[in-house]
């Protein structure tokens, strides 16, 4: 894992340096979006869902926003995009 990915993880204040990441790069659309939304449906404040996608998932953003979810992206050259989805702690 490159330094920029490690920095991305640290910026999320994850409880572990080696978090679980769903690799959705090989799935056909719209399955990656469906999986992200399903995984985040019960996301509790303070928790983070991580997924690796083949590209920036622009169509997903309005769906996340409408559910009160926040996200961050990290473009990882040659590896796609890391997506972190979270719900702010009140």
N, C-alpha and C positions, 0 to 999 in steps of 0.2 A: 504494500500500500504506500503510495507516494506521500510526500510531506504535505502537499496541498489537501489531500483527502484526510489526513490525520488532523490538520488544522480545521477542516470543515467539521469533523466529528467533535473536536474540542469546543468549537463555537456553539455547538448544540447542547453542551453540558450533559452528554450522555453518561450513564452510570458505568459504562465499560468502554475500554479502548478498542474492542473488537466486537462491535454490535452485529446482530443478525440483519442481513440485507436480503430482501426478496429480489431475485434476479428475474426480471420480466422481459429481458431483451429479445428473447426468441419467440415470444408470443405474437400472434396476429391481432391487429386491431379488431374490435375494441376491447379485447380481453385484458390488456394491461390496465386500462382505465377502470374497468369493472372490478378487477382484483384490488386495486388501490382503494377504491370507494368502499368495497366490502370490508377490507382490512381496517379501514378508518372509521367505520360506522359506530363502533363502540369505544373509540379512542378516548381515554380519560385524560383530563388536564395533567400536564407534566410528562406524559408518555410521548414517545416519538416512534413513528413508523418509517422505515427506510426501504427504498426500492431503487434498483438500478434499471434504467430504461434506455432504449436505443437513442432517444432524442428528447428535446424539451417538450413536455406534454401540454402544450398550450390549451387544447380543448378541455383538459382536466381542471384547469384553474377556476373557472366559474362554478363548477360543481363543488370543489373544495370550499370556496368562499361562501356558497349558499348554505353549507353545513357548519359554518362557523369555524372552519379549520384554516390554519396557516401553513405555509410551506417555505422551504428554502431549496435552492438547487445548487449543485456543484457539477460543472461540466468537467469530465475526466477524459482528456484526449485518448482516443482509442478504446475507451471503456464505456462510452455512453454518458449518461447523466445520472447522478445520484440525487434522489428526491427524498427530502425529509418532510414529513407531514406531522403537525402537532396541534394541540389545542392549548391555548394559553391558560396558565393557572390563574384563577380569579383573584 
